[in-house]
Amino acid sequence: MDAAIWEIPEGKALIQRHHFYEQIVYALSGRGYTTFTQGKRQNKFEWAEGSLFSVPMNLVHRHFNSDSAHPARLLVISTFPYALQSFGSVGLLNNMQYDFNDRFDGSSDYFKRNERIRKRWEQANFVKDIRTAEVVAWEERG
């Protein structure tokens, strides 16, 4: 795993990317939106400070800052080092052409779905504000 803080200048966007490794994003500050493209399908969702979301593996995506007066900062945690050690090729990680349809189905509600599993875990692709998310008691754990 590695982590980096990306800053998106006021009213700007980061370059479009896709990569063959996992990525989790936490919005440290600012507000914006991210687009995901697979073939002709494109999804867009908005995020703000406190949002947490995953970037589906190998899906074309781009992060935009919606605020023309302030930068946005994203904490990005990825499995890039593990993937690089496993496959040994940055070219493979950044240029693989394969759609993981079992991970991203392109549906318009992909970033809205939320499911409680075993009464205590949430399975979601987007959390609007993780700082206000419900903490479910788990007595066995303490």
N, C-alpha and C positions, 0 to 999 in steps of 0.2 A: 504494500500500500504506500501511497505517497499523498501529499496534500500540497495545495498551492492556493494562494489568494489571487484571483483575477479581478482587475479593475476595468470597468467599462466606462469610458469617458462620457460626459454629459451628452445625452441625445444620440449616442453612437452605438455601434454593434461590434461584437467580436467577429472574427472570420468564421465562415461556415466550416464545419468539421464533421468527420465521422471516424470512428476508431473501433478496433476489435479488442476492447477491454471495458470493464465496468467503471461507472462514474456516478458518484453521489454529489449533489450540489446543495449547499446551504447558503441562503442569501443573508450575508452579514449586514448589508445596508443598501438602501436604495429600492427602486422598483423597476420592473421591466417585464419582458416577456421572452419566451423561447419558442422557436418554430422547429418542428420536426417534419422531415420529408421522407417519404418512402414511395418511389415511383411517382405517380401523379397525385398521390394523397399527401396533404399537408395538415398538420395539427398545430395549434398555437394555444398557449396558455400563459396567463399572467402570474407573476410572482412578486413578492415584496419582502422586506426585512422579516426574517423568521421563517420563510418558506423553505421546505426541504423537498427535493425531488430527485428521481433517478433519470439518468440519460440512457435510454435503451441502447444496447450494444449494437454498434455498426450502423446506426441510424444517422442520417444527415441532420445536423442541428445547428442552430445559431442563436446566440443570446443577445438581446437588445436592451438598452437602457431607455426607459420611457421618460426619464426626467431630463429636461434640457438645462437644468441649473445645477445638478449634483451628480457626482459619479456613483456608480453602483459597484458593490464589492461582493464577489461570490467566493466562498470557500469550496474548493473542488477536491474531493477525495477519490482516488482512482486505484485500480489494480494494474496500472501501467508497468511498474517494476516487475511484478510477477509475470505478466504477459511477455515482457521483453526477455526475461530470463528463460521462460518456457519455450518461446519460439525463436528468439535471437534475431529478429528482423523488424526494424522500425517500419520498413516498407510494407511488410505484411500487415502490421497493426494499423497503419494509416490508409492502406489502399485495398484492403480486402473487399470484394464485391459479393456480399452474401446477405440476404434478408433473413433475420431471425424472427420469422412470423409467429413462433410460439412465445416470444418475449414481447413483441409489439404487434398488435393486430390492426393498427391503423384506425380503430373506431374513434368516433368523436368524443366518447366519454372515457377514453383511456386515462386521462389525468384527473378524472372525477371519481372513479371507482374507489370504494373503500370497503373492506370486508373484515369483520372480526373473526379471528381464528382461535379456537380453543378458549374462548372467553377472555383472553388477555392480550392477544397480539393483533395488530392492525396490518392488513396487507393492502398497501396503497402505493401508487406511483407518484403522488403529490400530496403534501401536507401544507395547507395554507399558512399556518403559523405553528411550528413545532413547540414554541414556548407556551402555548395555551392548550396543547393536546392533552387529552384525558390520560391520567396515570392510573392504570388498573391495579388494584391491590392484588398481591400474590403472596398470601400468608406463608406458603411453604418455603418461599425464598427469603423471607425476612423483611 
